[in-house]
Amino acid sequence: MEGGVARLGPTVDRFVIEGGGPLRGEVRVAGAKNAVLKMMAAAILTDEPVTLRNVPRISDVAIMRETMADIGFVWTDVDEHTFELRDRGPEWLFVPLEAAMKMRSSFILLGPLLARHGRVIISNPGGDRIGRRPVDLHVEAMQA
């Protein structure tokens, strides 16, 4: 932002506000992997088409798209960082082992699939092996 109203810090990790005038300008916020993966999973909860914008084109997003396509969801690319999701409407869902093993975040599909379809079969998630991250809390939440 210009005009002495606000300036970005050298590492863009903060805003420094100077003066008492109104703020003007634009700040583009990059899409975040952890946010978009949860939005993709949440889109399962509706039978309406869902459009997601500002989606980062990274491997985890591609794997989640592939996994959801394998279990019956249709993706339409609107542009490079925007796509639409539609559910083809399966009665119950089985998340293939190969898909679940590709990405740890695949387990976030459990809640929305269970809520939407009443039953789901999903393997323990794969993905990175950084530290111990059990899924017990997810399973206990589904049992409550």
CYANA upper distance limits for C-alpha pairs under 8 A (distance plus 0.5 A):
  1 MET  CA      5 VAL  CA      7.36
  1 MET  CA      6 ALA  CA      5.96
  1 MET  CA      7 ARG  CA      6.11
  1 MET  CA      8 LEU  CA      8.00
  1 MET  CA     24 ARG  CA      7.40
  1 MET  CA     25 GLY  CA      6.04
  1 MET  CA     26 GLU  CA      7.80
  2 GLU  CA      6 ALA  CA      7.06
  2 GLU  CA      7 ARG  CA      7.39
  2 GLU  CA     25 GLY  CA      8.33
  4 GLY  CA     18 GLU  CA      6.98
  4 GLY  CA     19 GLY  CA      7.95
  5 VAL  CA     17 ILE  CA      6.76
  5 VAL  CA     18 GLU  CA      5.93
  5 VAL  CA     19 GLY  CA      6.62
  5 VAL  CA     20 GLY  CA      8.46
  5 VAL  CA     21 GLY  CA      7.28
  5 VAL  CA     22 PRO  CA      8.10
  5 VAL  CA     23 LEU  CA      6.80
  5 VAL  CA     24 ARG  CA      8.38
  6 ALA  CA     15 PHE  CA      7.27
  6 ALA  CA     16 VAL  CA      6.18
  6 ALA  CA     17 ILE  CA      5.10
  6 ALA  CA     18 GLU  CA      6.34
  6 ALA  CA     23 LEU  CA      7.72
  7 ARG  CA     15 PHE  CA      6.69
  7 ARG  CA     16 VAL  CA      6.14
  7 ARG  CA     17 ILE  CA      7.43
  8 LEU  CA     12 VAL  CA      5.96
  8 LEU  CA     13 ASP  CA      8.17
  8 LEU  CA     14 ARG  CA      6.78
  8 LEU  CA     15 PHE  CA      5.59
  8 LEU  CA     16 VAL  CA      6.89
  9 GLY  CA     13 ASP  CA      6.83
  9 GLY  CA     14 ARG  CA      6.15
  9 GLY  CA     15 PHE  CA      6.78
  9 GLY  CA     16 VAL  CA      7.43
 30 ALA  CA     54 ASN  CA      7.44
 30 ALA  CA     56 PRO  CA      8.11
 31 GLY  CA     35 ALA  CA      8.25
 31 GLY  CA     36 VAL  CA      7.74
 31 GLY  CA     54 ASN  CA      5.73
 31 GLY  CA     55 VAL  CA      5.79
 31 GLY  CA     56 PRO  CA      5.89
 32 ALA  CA     36 VAL  CA      6.65
 32 ALA  CA     55 VAL  CA      7.98
 32 ALA  CA     56 PRO  CA      7.28
 33 LYS  CA     37 LEU  CA      6.59
 33 LYS  CA     55 VAL  CA      8.43
 33 LYS  CA     56 PRO  CA      7.25
 33 LYS  CA     58 ILE  CA      8.39
 33 LYS  CA     60 ASP  CA      8.01
 33 LYS  CA     61 VAL  CA      7.66
 34 ASN  CA     38 LYS  CA      7.08
 35 ALA  CA     39 MET  CA      6.82
 36 VAL  CA     40 MET  CA      6.54
 36 VAL  CA     55 VAL  CA      7.13
 36 VAL  CA     61 VAL  CA      8.26
 37 LEU  CA     41 ALA  CA      6.85
 37 LEU  CA     61 VAL  CA      7.11
 37 LEU  CA     64 MET  CA      7.76
 37 LEU  CA    105 SER  CA      7.98
 38 LYS  CA     42 ALA  CA      6.53
 38 LYS  CA    108 ILE  CA      7.52
 39 MET  CA     43 ALA  CA      6.64
 39 MET  CA     52 LEU  CA      8.42
 40 MET  CA     44 ILE  CA      7.81
 40 MET  CA     52 LEU  CA      8.44
 41 ALA  CA     45 LEU  CA      8.47
 41 ALA  CA    108 ILE  CA      7.11
 41 ALA  CA    109 LEU  CA      5.90
 41 ALA  CA    112 PRO  CA      6.98
 42 ALA  CA    112 PRO  CA      6.69
 43 ALA  CA     50 VAL  CA      6.75
 43 ALA  CA     85 LEU  CA      7.88
 44 ILE  CA     87 ASP  CA      7.58
 44 ILE  CA    112 PRO  CA      6.42
 44 ILE  CA    113 LEU  CA      7.16
 44 ILE  CA    116 ARG  CA      7.59
 45 LEU  CA    112 PRO  CA      6.25
 45 LEU  CA    113 LEU  CA      8.01
 45 LEU  CA    115 ALA  CA      7.74
 45 LEU  CA    116 ARG  CA      6.16
 46 THR  CA    116 ARG  CA      8.37
 47 ASP  CA     86 ARG  CA      7.69
 47 ASP  CA     87 ASP  CA      6.73
 47 ASP  CA     89 GLY  CA      8.40
 48 GLU  CA     86 ARG  CA      7.41
 48 GLU  CA     87 ASP  CA      8.45
 49 PRO  CA     84 GLU  CA      7.05
 49 PRO  CA     85 LEU  CA      6.15
 49 PRO  CA     86 ARG  CA      5.40
 49 PRO  CA     87 ASP  CA      8.15
 50 VAL  CA     84 GLU  CA      5.95
 50 VAL  CA     85 LEU  CA      5.72
 50 VAL  CA     86 ARG  CA      7.28
 51 THR  CA     82 THR  CA      7.56
 51 THR  CA     83 PHE  CA      6.20
 51 THR  CA     84 GLU  CA      4.77
 51 THR  CA     85 LEU  CA      6.94
 52 LEU  CA     82 THR  CA      6.09
 52 LEU  CA     83 PHE  CA      6.06
 52 LEU  CA     84 GLU  CA      6.79
 53 ARG  CA     81 HIS  CA      6.52
 53 ARG  CA     82 THR  CA      4.85
 53 ARG  CA     83 PHE  CA      7.26
 54 ASN  CA     81 HIS  CA      5.61
 54 ASN  CA     82 THR  CA      6.61
 55 VAL  CA     81 HIS  CA      5.30
 55 VAL  CA     82 THR  CA      6.62
 56 PRO  CA     61 VAL  CA      7.93
 56 PRO  CA     81 HIS  CA      6.85
 57 ARG  CA     61 VAL  CA      7.08
 57 ARG  CA     62 ALA  CA      7.71
 57 ARG  CA     80 GLU  CA      8.42
 57 ARG  CA     81 HIS  CA      7.39
 58 ILE  CA     62 ALA  CA      6.92
 59 SER  CA     63 ILE  CA      6.56
 60 ASP  CA     64 MET  CA      6.61
 60 ASP  CA    103 MET  CA      7.46
 61 VAL  CA     65 ARG  CA      6.64
 62 ALA  CA     66 GLU  CA      6.66
 63 ILE  CA     67 THR  CA      6.53
 63 ILE  CA     99 ALA  CA      8.25
 63 ILE  CA    102 LYS  CA      7.75
 63 ILE  CA    103 MET  CA      7.67
 64 MET  CA     68 MET  CA      6.55
 64 MET  CA    103 MET  CA      8.33
 64 MET  CA    106 SER  CA      7.32
 65 ARG  CA     69 ALA  CA      6.50
 65 ARG  CA     75 TRP  CA      8.03
 66 GLU  CA     70 ASP  CA      6.63
 66 GLU  CA     99 ALA  CA      8.38
 67 THR  CA     71 ILE  CA      7.15
 67 THR  CA     95 VAL  CA      7.95
 67 THR  CA     99 ALA  CA      5.96
 67 THR  CA    100 ALA  CA      8.09
 67 THR  CA    106 SER  CA      8.34
 68 MET  CA     72 GLY  CA      6.96
 68 MET  CA     73 PHE  CA      5.99
 69 ALA  CA     73 PHE  CA      5.06
 69 ALA  CA     74 VAL  CA      6.36
 69 ALA  CA     75 TRP  CA      7.82
 70 ASP  CA     95 VAL  CA      8.28
 70 ASP  CA     96 PRO  CA      8.38
 71 ILE  CA     93 LEU  CA      7.01
 71 ILE  CA     94 PHE  CA      7.38
 71 ILE  CA     95 VAL  CA      6.85
 72 GLY  CA     87 ASP  CA      6.94
 72 GLY  CA     88 ARG  CA      6.04
 72 GLY  CA     89 GLY  CA      7.57
 72 GLY  CA     90 PRO  CA      7.11
 73 PHE  CA     85 LEU  CA      7.26
 73 PHE  CA     86 ARG  CA      6.18
 73 PHE  CA     87 ASP  CA      5.11
 73 PHE  CA     88 ARG  CA      6.19
 74 VAL  CA     85 LEU  CA      6.26
 74 VAL  CA     86 ARG  CA      5.64
 74 VAL  CA     87 ASP  CA      6.80
 74 VAL  CA     88 ARG  CA      7.41
 75 TRP  CA     83 PHE  CA      7.19
 75 TRP  CA     84 GLU  CA      6.14
 75 TRP  CA     85 LEU  CA      5.34
 75 TRP  CA     86 ARG  CA      7.11
 76 THR  CA     83 PHE  CA      6.02
 76 THR  CA     84 GLU  CA      5.60
 76 THR  CA     85 LEU  CA      7.16
 77 ASP  CA     82 THR  CA      6.78
 77 ASP  CA     83 PHE  CA      4.89
 77 ASP  CA     84 GLU  CA      6.97
 78 VAL  CA     82 THR  CA      5.80
 78 VAL  CA     83 PHE  CA      5.55
 78 VAL  CA     84 GLU  CA      7.50
 79 ASP  CA     83 PHE  CA      7.37
 90 PRO  CA    117 HIS  CA      8.37
 91 GLU  CA    117 HIS  CA      6.64
 92 TRP  CA    117 HIS  CA      6.12
 92 TRP  CA    118 GLY  CA      7.68
 92 TRP  CA    119 ARG  CA      6.28
 92 TRP  CA    120 VAL  CA      6.59
 93 LEU  CA    113 LEU  CA      7.88
 93 LEU  CA    117 HIS  CA      8.04
 93 LEU  CA    119 ARG  CA      7.38
 93 LEU  CA    120 VAL  CA      5.39
 93 LEU  CA    121 ILE  CA      6.86
 94 PHE  CA    120 VAL  CA      6.27
 94 PHE  CA    121 ILE  CA      5.14
 94 PHE  CA    122 ILE  CA      6.64
 95 VAL  CA     99 ALA  CA      7.33
 95 VAL  CA    100 ALA  CA      7.15
 95 VAL  CA    120 VAL  CA      8.16
 95 VAL  CA    121 ILE  CA      6.62
 95 VAL  CA    122 ILE  CA      5.51
 95 VAL  CA    123 SER  CA      7.76
 96 PRO  CA    100 ALA  CA      6.86
 96 PRO  CA    122 ILE  CA      7.62
 96 PRO  CA    123 SER  CA      8.10
 97 LEU  CA    101 MET  CA      6.50
 97 LEU  CA    122 ILE  CA      7.80
 97 LEU  CA    123 SER  CA      6.27
 98 GLU  CA    102 LYS  CA      7.02
 99 ALA  CA    103 MET  CA      7.90
 99 ALA  CA    106 SER  CA      8.27
100 ALA  CA    104 ARG  CA      7.76
100 ALA  CA    106 SER  CA      6.04
100 ALA  CA    107 PHE  CA      7.85
100 ALA  CA    122 ILE  CA      7.65
100 ALA  CA    123 SER  CA      6.62
100 ALA  CA    124 ASN  CA      7.44
100 ALA  CA    125 PRO  CA      5.60
100 ALA  CA    126 GLY  CA      6.56
101 MET  CA    123 SER  CA      8.21
101 MET  CA    124 ASN  CA      7.91
101 MET  CA    125 PRO  CA      5.79
101 MET  CA    126 GLY  CA      4.24
101 MET  CA    127 GLY  CA      6.54
102 LYS  CA    125 PRO  CA      8.14
102 LYS  CA    126 GLY  CA      5.96
102 LYS  CA    127 GLY  CA      5.55
103 MET  CA    125 PRO  CA      6.89
103 MET  CA    126 GLY  CA      5.63
103 MET  CA    127 GLY  CA      4.35
103 MET  CA    128 ASP  CA      7.68
104 ARG  CA    125 PRO  CA      5.24
104 ARG  CA    126 GLY  CA      5.28
104 ARG  CA    127 GLY  CA      4.98
104 ARG  CA    128 ASP  CA      7.20
105 SER  CA    109 LEU  CA      8.50
105 SER  CA    125 PRO  CA      7.63
105 SER  CA    127 GLY  CA      8.30
106 SER  CA    110 LEU  CA      8.49
106 SER  CA    125 PRO  CA      6.66
107 PHE  CA    122 ILE  CA      8.10
107 PHE  CA    124 ASN  CA      7.82
107 PHE  CA    125 PRO  CA      6.32
108 ILE  CA    112 PRO  CA      8.30
109 LEU  CA    113 LEU  CA      6.45
110 LEU  CA    114 LEU  CA      6.50
110 LEU  CA    120 VAL  CA      7.62
110 LEU  CA    122 ILE  CA      7.74
111 GLY  CA    115 ALA  CA      6.52
111 GLY  CA    142 MET  CA      7.62
112 PRO  CA    116 ARG  CA      6.46
113 LEU  CA    117 HIS  CA      6.26
113 LEU  CA    118 GLY  CA      7.84
113 LEU  CA    119 ARG  CA      7.72
113 LEU  CA    120 VAL  CA      6.91
114 LEU  CA    118 GLY  CA      5.27
114 LEU  CA    119 ARG  CA      5.53
114 LEU  CA    120 VAL  CA      6.26
115 ALA  CA    119 ARG  CA      8.48
124 ASN  CA    135 VAL  CA      8.24
135 VAL  CA    139 VAL  CA      7.02
136 ASP  CA    140 GLU  CA      6.52
137 LEU  CA    141 ALA  CA      6.58
138 HIS  CA    142 MET  CA      6.94
139 VAL  CA    143 GLN  CA      6.90
140 GLU  CA    144 ALA  CA      6.79
